[in-house]
Amino acid sequence: MKRTIIALFSFLLAFAVEAQTELKRVYNEDINPNEQIDQALVKAKTEGKYVICQVGGNWCPWCLRFADFITNDTTISKIIDENFKYIHVNYNPRKSEGEEKQQQAKALMKRLNNCGRFGFPVFVILDEEGKVMHIQDSSFLEEGQGYNQEKVLRFFKGWTPKAVRN
């Protein structure tokens, strides 16, 4: 019985690692996430767009799945490109990352209204001034082992600058 459990656990662990490595890593772990947001806000303001922060990390299979999903769906990627500055904001509060990274993670959560309470990935929409307008729990966009196009489109379309301002 013990061998069966160990074998099953080993298989599941290998499967999870393999599934995660197939997806492109999209989070830059070397930049300060608050500076990344500030830079996106400058660009968004000049273009009349909002900023969407996909908060998570390369450690999160669901984060990488979502990035892959929106990249490969031309309908979704078009709406994003036309209305948002979309950034992948790395969040990693682990002590092993060092004190500076821990402080950045803490400041990030404070700035984004403790968005991590919804799990990862989590989407935070910022207006052109950087004010948090909406936090989206990604679990409402899921379907099976991926994401539902209709739900994702509804989310993005509902938060375009045009939709919000009308």
Residue, then its C-alpha position, 0 to 999 in steps of 0.5 A: m500500500k505504501r509503495t502504491i501511494i509513493a508511486l502515485f505521488s511520484f507520478l503526479l509530481a512528475f506530471a505537474v512539473e512536466a505540464q508547467t515546463e511546457l508553458k512559457r515563463v512570462y513573469n520577470e522575476d528580476i524587476n521591482p513589481n511596483e516599478q513595473i506597474d508605474q511604467a505601465l501606468v505612464k504608457a496606459k495614460t498616454e494611450g487612454k487605456y487601463v492597466i491589467c496586472q496579472v499577479g502570480g508567478n512562474w511557480c503557478p501553473w494556472c498563471l502560465r496557462f492563462a498567459d498561454f490561453i490569452t496569447n493563443d486566442t486572437t479574439i481575446s488578445k485583440i481586445i487586450d491590445e486595444n484597451f489595456k496595458y497588460i502586465h505579468v506582475n511577479y509575486n513571490p513572498r518567500k523568505s528564500e528570496g531575501e528581505e528586499k523581495q519580501q518587502q517588494a511583495k508586501a508593498l505590492m499587496k498593499r498597493l493592489n488591495n491585498c489581491g492575493r486573498f483570491g489566489f493566483p492568478v488574480f487580475v487587478i484593473l487599474d485606471e489611468e491614475g493607478k487606482v484599483m478599479h476591480i480585482q478579478d478572482s480567476s477561478f470564475l474564468e476557469e473551465g476544466q483544466g483551462y479557461n472559458q473563452e466566453k467568461v474571459l471575453r465577458f470579463f475583459k469587455g466589461w472593463t474596457p475604458k469605453a465600457v466603464r466610461n459609458 
